[in-house]
Amino acid sequence: ICLFQKFFHMDRQGLILHGQETADGRQQEQFQNAVWQVLEAVMFENWLRFYFISEKPDAPAGPDGETPLFLAVPDKGMERIKELYPHLLPLAEDMNGREVDFETSRRAVCTFVLDHLDGKSMPKDMAATIFESATFQIQMQLFNAWVQMHEDQLDQGFLEFGAWRKLFAQWRETSGGRELADRLAMAGQSAGARGGDTVH
């Protein structure tokens, strides 16, 4: 279910999934809400890593010779998350104090979605549909692009996760954000027509 990568695999089934699975307005709204919930979890995990990554000087070096990175959210930070984003607290609790790399991050998001969203705030088994959908893939790529484009701004000072959500939503409505979304959608359609290539 949780095989999403930095760049997502686009196939014809995923591209037409939205039309098949959202035959009426209610289903469409339900699908879009579920996409946002999963995307929010991915964004929150990125936010945690962006501001709370730390090195442990006494930790042994990894196979690559690099010192492992750990997520270190202070107690006050966890209290703030509990106050402002209680629905996301389990994800922070699961990751805090642990070594962080791409695989552990991916697994933490997948576990959170399956344990706390699927069958609760969204219909059971919808998570698999979301992870595989072109809609989610495009939004993920948009978010990755936004972080890369605004990294200096985001790094100037600590921003609450709510600010990240607001800034990303505002950027998606700009001409640049809409243009990139259109390009990603067109690239996905081309990949689907070719039989499913990876979109970069």
C-alpha positions as CSV (number, residue, x, y, z in Angstrom):
1,I,0.0,0.0,0.0
2,C,2.6,2.5,1.1
3,L,5.1,2.6,-1.8
4,F,5.1,6.3,-2.4
5,Q,8.5,7.7,-3.3
6,K,9.9,11.2,-3.8
7,F,8.8,10.8,-7.4
8,F,5.7,8.8,-7.9
9,H,4.8,6.2,-10.4
10,M,2.0,7.3,-12.7
11,D,0.0,4.7,-14.6
12,R,-3.1,4.7,-16.7
13,Q,-5.2,3.2,-13.9
14,G,-4.2,5.9,-11.4
15,L,-4.9,8.6,-13.9
16,I,-8.5,7.5,-14.6
17,L,-9.1,6.3,-11.0
18,H,-10.6,9.7,-10.0
19,G,-13.2,9.4,-12.7
20,Q,-14.1,5.9,-11.8
21,E,-14.2,6.2,-8.1
22,T,-15.9,9.5,-7.7
23,A,-19.1,9.1,-9.8
24,D,-21.1,11.6,-7.8
25,G,-20.4,14.8,-5.9
26,R,-20.4,13.2,-2.5
27,Q,-17.8,10.5,-3.5
28,Q,-15.7,13.2,-5.1
29,E,-15.7,15.3,-1.9
30,Q,-14.9,12.3,0.2
31,F,-12.0,11.4,-2.1
32,Q,-10.6,14.9,-2.1
33,N,-10.9,15.2,1.7
34,A,-9.0,11.9,2.1
35,V,-6.3,13.1,-0.3
36,W,-5.8,16.2,1.9
37,Q,-5.7,14.1,5.1
38,V,-2.9,11.9,3.8
39,L,-1.1,14.8,2.2
40,E,-1.3,16.7,5.6
41,A,0.4,13.7,7.3
42,V,3.2,13.8,4.7
43,M,3.6,17.6,5.1
44,F,3.6,17.3,8.9
45,E,6.4,14.6,8.8
46,N,8.4,16.9,6.5
47,W,7.8,19.8,8.9
48,L,9.1,17.7,11.9
49,R,12.2,16.8,10.0
50,F,12.8,20.3,8.8
51,Y,12.9,21.9,12.2
52,F,13.7,19.1,14.7
53,I,16.5,17.0,13.1
54,S,19.5,16.5,15.4
55,E,22.7,14.6,15.6
56,K,23.8,12.5,18.6
57,P,27.6,13.0,18.9
58,D,28.0,9.7,20.7
59,A,26.0,7.7,18.1
60,P,28.1,5.3,16.0
61,A,28.6,6.2,12.4
62,G,26.4,4.5,9.8
63,P,27.6,2.3,6.9
64,D,28.2,5.5,4.9
65,G,30.4,6.9,7.6
66,E,27.9,9.6,8.4
67,T,26.5,10.4,11.9
68,P,22.9,9.2,12.1
69,L,20.2,11.8,12.3
70,F,17.5,11.7,15.0
71,L,14.2,13.5,15.5
72,A,14.4,15.5,18.7
73,V,11.2,17.4,19.5
74,P,11.5,19.0,23.0
75,D,8.7,18.5,25.6
76,K,7.4,22.0,25.0
77,G,7.2,21.3,21.3
78,M,5.2,18.1,21.9
79,E,2.9,20.0,24.2
80,R,2.4,22.6,21.5
81,I,1.6,19.9,18.9
82,K,-0.8,18.3,21.3
83,E,-2.6,21.6,21.7
84,L,-2.7,22.8,18.1
85,Y,-2.6,19.5,16.1
86,P,-3.9,16.7,18.3
87,H,-4.9,14.6,15.4
88,L,-1.2,14.5,14.2
89,L,0.3,13.9,17.7
90,P,0.6,10.1,17.2
91,L,2.9,10.6,14.2
92,A,5.1,13.0,16.3
93,E,5.1,10.5,19.2
94,D,6.1,7.6,16.9
95,M,9.0,9.5,15.4
96,N,10.3,11.5,18.3
97,G,13.7,10.2,19.5
98,R,14.1,7.8,16.7
99,E,16.8,7.7,14.0
100,V,15.4,9.3,10.8
101,D,16.1,8.3,7.2
102,F,13.9,8.1,4.1
103,E,12.7,4.6,4.9
104,T,11.8,5.2,8.5
105,S,10.0,8.4,7.5
106,R,8.0,6.7,4.8
107,R,7.1,3.8,7.2
108,A,6.0,6.3,10.0
109,V,3.6,8.1,7.6
110,C,2.2,4.9,6.3
111,T,1.7,3.5,9.8
112,F,0.0,6.7,10.9
113,V,-2.4,6.8,7.9
114,L,-3.3,3.1,8.2
115,D,-3.7,3.2,12.0
116,H,-5.3,6.6,12.6
117,L,-7.0,7.7,9.3
118,D,-8.0,4.6,7.3
119,G,-11.4,3.3,8.4
120,K,-11.8,6.3,10.8
121,S,-11.7,9.7,9.2
122,M,-12.0,8.1,5.8
123,P,-13.7,4.9,4.5
124,K,-11.8,1.7,5.3
125,D,-9.2,0.7,2.7
126,M,-9.4,4.1,1.0
127,A,-5.8,4.8,1.9
128,A,-4.5,2.3,-0.7
129,T,-6.6,4.2,-3.3
130,I,-5.2,7.5,-2.2
131,F,-1.5,6.4,-2.2
132,E,-2.0,5.1,-5.8
133,S,-4.0,8.0,-7.2
134,A,-2.6,10.5,-9.6
135,T,-4.3,13.3,-7.6
136,F,-2.2,12.5,-4.5
137,Q,0.9,12.0,-6.6
138,I,0.6,15.4,-8.1
139,Q,-0.1,17.1,-4.8
140,M,3.0,15.4,-3.3
141,Q,5.2,16.6,-6.1
142,L,3.8,20.1,-5.7
143,F,4.6,20.1,-2.0
144,N,8.1,18.8,-2.6
145,A,8.6,21.5,-5.2
146,W,7.3,24.2,-2.8
147,V,9.6,23.1,0.0
148,Q,12.6,23.2,-2.3
149,M,11.7,26.6,-3.8
150,H,11.1,28.2,-0.4
151,E,13.7,26.4,1.7
152,D,15.6,29.6,2.5
153,Q,12.4,31.4,3.6
154,L,11.2,28.5,5.7
155,D,14.7,28.2,7.4
156,Q,14.9,31.9,8.4
157,G,13.0,31.2,11.6
158,F,10.7,28.6,13.1
159,L,7.2,28.5,11.6
160,E,4.3,26.6,13.1
161,F,2.9,23.8,11.0
162,G,-0.2,25.8,10.5
163,A,1.9,28.4,8.8
164,W,3.3,25.8,6.4
165,R,-0.2,24.6,5.5
166,K,-1.4,28.2,4.9
167,L,1.7,29.2,2.8
168,F,1.5,26.0,0.7
169,A,-2.2,26.6,0.1
170,Q,-1.6,30.2,-1.0
171,W,1.3,29.2,-3.3
172,R,-0.9,26.5,-5.0
173,E,-3.2,29.3,-6.0
174,T,-0.5,31.5,-7.6
175,S,0.1,31.4,-11.3
176,G,3.4,29.6,-10.8
177,G,1.7,26.9,-8.6
178,R,-1.1,26.4,-11.0
179,E,1.2,26.2,-14.0
180,L,3.4,23.6,-12.3
181,A,0.3,21.5,-11.4
182,D,-0.8,21.6,-15.0
183,R,2.6,20.5,-16.2
184,L,2.7,17.6,-13.7
185,A,-0.8,16.5,-14.8
186,M,0.2,16.6,-18.4
187,A,3.4,14.7,-17.7
188,G,1.4,12.1,-15.9
189,Q,-1.0,11.7,-18.8
190,S,2.0,11.3,-21.2
191,A,3.5,8.7,-18.8
192,G,0.2,6.8,-18.7
193,A,-0.1,6.8,-22.5
194,R,3.4,5.3,-22.7
195,G,2.5,2.5,-20.3
196,G,3.5,4.0,-17.0
197,D,6.9,5.7,-16.8
198,T,8.3,7.5,-13.7
199,V,7.7,11.2,-13.6
200,H,10.6,13.3,-12.6
